[in-house]
Amino acid sequence: MIEEVKTVVDSALQLRGRLRACDASMPLLGAIPELDSMAVVSLITALEEHFGFAVADDEIEAGIFATVGNLTDFVRQKLDA
């Protein structure tokens, strides 16, 4: 699952493979300059399209984007719901 999430993030933010070698503890928000407020919207859209779920506005919080692991956990929760 984490590899799939990293692929979507890499593609949505046009990181050109920079996330390939990272693990779940890799920081995202604040550590990747490309992940600004506008990019968060694009990333959520990409995750929704790739995994086939919807994210409500009130579900979006900074903690989801703290690390690759946090984002992967969020995706898992959405898929399990």
C-alpha positions in Angstrom: 0.0 0.0 0.0 2.8 2.5 0.9 4.4 2.0 -2.5 1.1 2.8 -4.2 0.6 5.9 -2.1 4.2 7.1 -2.8 3.6 6.6 -6.5 0.4 8.8 -6.4 2.2 11.5 -4.3 5.2 11.4 -6.7 3.0 11.8 -9.7 0.6 14.4 -8.3 3.5 16.6 -7.1 5.8 15.9 -10.1 8.6 14.8 -7.8 10.3 12.6 -10.5 10.9 9.6 -8.3 12.2 11.5 -5.2 10.0 9.4 -2.9 11.1 6.0 -4.2 13.7 5.3 -1.5 11.7 6.9 1.5 10.0 5.0 4.2 6.9 5.6 6.3 8.6 8.1 8.5 9.5 10.5 5.7 8.1 13.9 6.4 5.8 15.4 3.8 4.2 18.7 4.9 6.9 21.2 5.5 9.6 19.0 4.1 8.6 18.9 0.4 8.4 22.4 -1.0 6.0 21.2 -3.8 3.4 20.3 -1.1 1.7 23.6 -0.6 -1.9 24.4 0.0 -2.8 24.2 -3.7 -0.9 20.9 -4.1 -2.8 19.4 -1.2 -6.0 19.8 -3.2 -4.4 18.2 -6.3 -3.0 15.3 -4.2 -6.4 14.6 -2.6 -8.0 14.5 -6.0 -5.3 12.2 -7.3 -5.8 9.9 -4.3 -9.5 9.9 -4.7 -9.2 9.0 -8.4 -6.6 6.3 -7.9 -8.1 4.6 -5.0 -11.8 5.2 -5.7 -12.9 7.0 -2.5 -14.1 10.5 -1.7 -12.7 12.8 0.9 -15.0 15.3 2.7 -13.6 18.7 3.4 -13.9 18.2 7.2 -11.7 15.1 7.0 -8.7 17.1 5.7 -6.2 18.1 8.4 -2.4 18.7 8.4 -1.7 15.6 10.4 -2.7 13.4 7.5 0.2 14.9 5.5 2.8 14.9 8.2 4.5 11.7 6.9 4.2 9.2 4.2 3.0 6.7 6.9 0.3 9.0 8.1 -1.0 9.5 4.5 -0.9 5.8 3.9 -2.8 5.1 7.1 -5.4 7.7 6.0 -5.8 5.9 2.6 -6.2 2.6 4.4 -8.9 4.0 6.6 -10.8 5.4 3.7 -10.6 2.0 1.9 -11.7 0.1 4.9 -14.7 2.4 5.5 
